Amino acid sequence: MSLICRWKDNSKTMTILTFLLCITSGALFVLPETVDLSILEKVVESLLPRSPSSSCHTEYNPTTRFFYRTYCSLASVPSNIPAEALEVDLYHNAITTIPGGSFSHLTQCTVLSLQHNHISSVNSDVFRGMGSLVHLHLEYNRISIIQSGTFGTLPACTNL
């Protein structure tokens, strides 16, 4: 037995609420021809998942020295991270490998966020030169190999 939702109210708010309840329950939604569908189309569009590339966030704030490039589908670590950056966020990308020394110029960086990528292994020289790093976020990756000595070059790191 299928549920059928019919338009009975001219209130836009009620229509959107009714529409949302109907589509989330899998019901068939029946509207008269006089209804402006553009409002409902906007509601449906706002409910659809966005691809990571359509919501790419990139910024460097020289005052806070905060660099982030998130939801950009990056396959590798960007080479343009400013050396003076204190916090680097590269989460929610598609980074699979990190070449040794990719962050060696970030000697003042205290926070490095690499969570929600596709990193499978971490080589021993990846974090070389990051002696000021306190917080390293590697959660939600596919890490199966961490080479011996990888974190030995991070004397200030207290949160891993």
ABEGO torsion letter per residue (X at the ends): XBBBBBBABABAAAAAAAAAAAAAAGBBBBBBAABBAAAAAAAAAAABBBBAAAABBBBBBAAAGBBBBBGAGBABBBAABBAABABBBABGBABABBBBGAAAABAABABBBABGBABABBBAAAABGBAABABBBABGBABABBBBGAAAABAABABX
